[in-house]
Amino acid sequence: MREIQSSQITKAVAELCQCANYELPEDVVEALRRSREAATSQVARTILDQLLENARLARDERIPYCQDTGLAVVFVELGQDVHLVGGDIYAAIDAGVRQGYEEGYLRPSVLADPLDRATNTGDNTPAIVHLRMVRGDEIKLHLAAKGGGSENMSALWMLTPTDGAEGIVAAIVERIQEAGGKPCPPLILGVAIGGNFEKAALLAKEALLRPLGQPNDERQLAELEQRIIEAVNATGVGPMGLGGGETALAVHLLSHPCHLASLPVALNVQCHAARHQSVTI
Amino acid sequence: MSSEARQIKLPLTADVIAQLRAGDSVRLSGAIYTARDAAHQRLVSALEAGQQLPIDLDGSVIYYCGPTPAPPERVIGAAGPTTSSRMDTFAPRLYAAGVQATIGKGQRALQVRRACRKHGCLYLIATGGAGALLSRFIMHAKVVGYVDLGPEAIRKLTVAEFPVLVGYDAHGGSIFPGDEDLD
C-alpha cells in the first residue's frame, strides 16, 4: 500500500490543464505538418500554415491554442494498492481544474444549469471524471481539454447488427459531411463499436487518448480504421470545411463485446486542437 | 493569409460589400463586437420588445467569439471564432436590424445566406481553433454589454488587419464546396 496525498493530484491536474492548453502535443503538430505537405489547394495550405503558426505562438508566448479551453475531462487509472489521503479524489481533481484554469487565464466554459446562461461556475468546474481501478500503486491521470464545437458534432448510433462494417463507415461519413467546417477539421475521430449505449460513448472518447496515428493492435480493427479515414478524406470536406482531402488526421477505433441484438457505434469528434496530457503519480 | 488579401477599413460601405465575392481574402481594420449564444438571445429579445440595446447594430460587424481572459500584460487572451450555425436562428433578425457582417466558422443554414443577399450583408470566416494567432490582430478590447455573461459578454474589439475569408457574399455566393446556387 502506497500513500498518495490528494494535494498531489490537485497539483498535477492544475499543471495538466495549463500544459494541455498551451502546448499542442508533438504528434498532433507532426500530423498537421504532414497534412500541410500533402495539401493541394491554396486555401487548405493557408489554413494549415495558420494552425502550425498558431501552435508555435501558443507554446512560445503562452497564449491558449484556442479560446475554447474546453471542458476538463479526466481519465483516472487508480492503482488498487494506493491509499489516498487528505480528501476525496473528485474534490482534488476539481481543485486542480480551478487552480489551473484561474492561474492559467483559461476560459471558464461550464454552466451550472445547462438551461441558464448566467450560471457560469467561473472556474471551469466540475470536471468530467472517469475512474478506473487498475493493478499497482500508482495513479495515472489523462486530461483532455475538450472543446464544445467538435463535441457537438459527435454521435451515437444503435445500428442493426447486420449493418456490419459497411453500415459503420456509412454512418460516420454521413455525419462528417453534415458537420462540414463546424467541428474545425482536420479532425481526429474516436470510434467505438460494441459495448452498449453508454460504454460505446465512453470508449469513443478513450480512443482519442491513443498517440496519434498509432493503429489498433488488432489487424481487422486497424483495417477498419484505415477504411474509415480513407472514406472520410474522400468526402472533400477539408480544413475548415473549405474543401480538400485533409478532413481527418487520424481515426482511432476501439471495440468491445456486445449483445447479439445490438451494434452500438459511437463517434467522438475531436478538432485539430487535440489537447491531451498525461502524468503518473 | 495570401498576399492578395484586400485591406478594408470598417465600417463597411455598401460599395465595398457589393464588390466582395465568396472566397475573397480580406483584412479588416476597425471596430467589431463579440457576441455569441447568450448575447444573441438577449439582443433579439430586446429588439422584439423594443428595448434599448447595449450596442448600436447599425453598420456593425459581429464576431462570434468568447475569448479567454486577458493576462495582465495583454489586451485579450485567445480569441478565435466559435461555430456560427448556433447563431443561425438569430442572424437574419440582426442583419435586418443593421448588422453588416458576421464572423465565425463553418457552414450555416440557407436562411442566413438568403438574409445576406436580401440585406446586402456578408458572412465572413476566420480560422477556427487559431485563437492564439487571431489574438495578435486585436489591439484593444472592452466589455460593453451583458457583463454578467462572463466570456459571453459583448466586447468591443479594435482590430488591425484581422484575416478573414468571405464565406457568403451579398449576391448569394458561398465559399463552401457543395453549396448549391440560391434560387
Boltz contact constraints between the chains, C-beta under 6 A:
constraints:
  - contact:
      token1: [A, 47]
      token2: [B, 127]
      max_distance: 6.0
  - contact:
      token1: [A, 50]
      token2: [B, 127]
      max_distance: 6.0
  - contact:
      token1: [A, 50]
      token2: [B, 130]
      max_distance: 6.0
  - contact:
      token1: [A, 50]
      token2: [B, 133]
      max_distance: 6.0
  - contact:
      token1: [A, 53]
      token2: [B, 133]
      max_distance: 6.0
  - contact:
      token1: [A, 54]
      token2: [B, 130]
      max_distance: 6.0
  - contact:
      token1: [A, 54]
      token2: [B, 132]
      max_distance: 6.0
  - contact:
      token1: [A, 54]
      token2: [B, 133]
      max_distance: 6.0
  - contact:
      token1: [A, 57]
      token2: [B, 132]
      max_distance: 6.0
  - contact:
      token1: [A, 57]
      token2: [B, 133]
      max_distance: 6.0
  - contact:
      token1: [A, 58]
      token2: [B, 132]
      max_distance: 6.0
  - contact:
      token1: [A, 63]
      token2: [B, 78]
      max_distance: 6.0
  - contact:
      token1: [A, 63]
      token2: [B, 132]
      max_distance: 6.0
  - contact:
      token1: [A, 63]
      token2: [B, 135]
      max_distance: 6.0
  - contact:
      token1: [A, 64]
      token2: [B, 68]
      max_distance: 6.0
  - contact:
      token1: [A, 64]
      token2: [B, 78]
      max_distance: 6.0
  - contact:
      token1: [A, 65]
      token2: [B, 132]
      max_distance: 6.0
  - contact:
      token1: [A, 66]
      token2: [B, 78]
      max_distance: 6.0
  - contact:
      token1: [A, 66]
      token2: [B, 80]
      max_distance: 6.0
  - contact:
      token1: [A, 66]
      token2: [B, 129]
      max_distance: 6.0
  - contact:
      token1: [A, 66]
      token2: [B, 131]
      max_distance: 6.0
  - contact:
      token1: [A, 67]
      token2: [B, 67]
      max_distance: 6.0
  - contact:
      token1: [A, 67]
      token2: [B, 68]
      max_distance: 6.0
  - contact:
      token1: [A, 67]
      token2: [B, 78]
      max_distance: 6.0
  - contact:
      token1: [A, 67]
      token2: [B, 79]
      max_distance: 6.0
  - contact:
      token1: [A, 67]
      token2: [B, 80]
      max_distance: 6.0
  - contact:
      token1: [A, 67]
      token2: [B, 131]
      max_distance: 6.0
  - contact:
      token1: [A, 69]
      token2: [B, 68]
      max_distance: 6.0
  - contact:
      token1: [A, 105]
      token2: [B, 68]
      max_distance: 6.0
  - contact:
      token1: [A, 105]
      token2: [B, 69]
      max_distance: 6.0
  - contact:
      token1: [A, 105]
      token2: [B, 71]
      max_distance: 6.0
  - contact:
      token1: [A, 105]
      token2: [B, 77]
      max_distance: 6.0
  - contact:
      token1: [A, 106]
      token2: [B, 68]
      max_distance: 6.0
  - contact:
      token1: [A, 107]
      token2: [B, 68]
      max_distance: 6.0
  - contact:
      token1: [A, 107]
      token2: [B, 151]
      max_distance: 6.0
  - contact:
      token1: [A, 117]
      token2: [B, 38]
      max_distance: 6.0
  - contact:
      token1: [A, 118]
      token2: [B, 148]
      max_distance: 6.0
  - contact:
      token1: [A, 120]
      token2: [B, 150]
      max_distance: 6.0
  - contact:
      token1: [A, 149]
      token2: [B, 83]
      max_distance: 6.0
  - contact:
      token1: [A, 180]
      token2: [B, 107]
      max_distance: 6.0
  - contact:
      token1: [A, 181]
      token2: [B, 105]
      max_distance: 6.0
  - contact:
      token1: [A, 181]
      token2: [B, 106]
      max_distance: 6.0
  - contact:
      token1: [A, 181]
      token2: [B, 107]
      max_distance: 6.0
  - contact:
      token1: [A, 182]
      token2: [B, 83]
      max_distance: 6.0
  - contact:
      token1: [A, 182]
      token2: [B, 85]
      max_distance: 6.0
  - contact:
      token1: [A, 182]
      token2: [B, 106]
      max_distance: 6.0
  - contact:
      token1: [A, 184]
      token2: [B, 128]
      max_distance: 6.0
  - contact:
      token1: [A, 184]
      token2: [B, 129]
      max_distance: 6.0
  - contact:
      token1: [A, 236]
      token2: [B, 177]
      max_distance: 6.0
  - contact:
      token1: [A, 240]
      token2: [B, 128]
      max_distance: 6.0
  - contact:
      token1: [A, 241]
      token2: [B, 106]
      max_distance: 6.0
  - contact:
      token1: [A, 241]
      token2: [B, 107]
      max_distance: 6.0
  - contact:
      token1: [A, 243]
      token2: [B, 177]
      max_distance: 6.0
  - contact:
      token1: [A, 271]
      token2: [B, 129]
      max_distance: 6.0
  - contact:
      token1: [A, 272]
      token2: [B, 129]
      max_distance: 6.0
  - contact:
      token1: [A, 273]
      token2: [B, 129]
      max_distance: 6.0
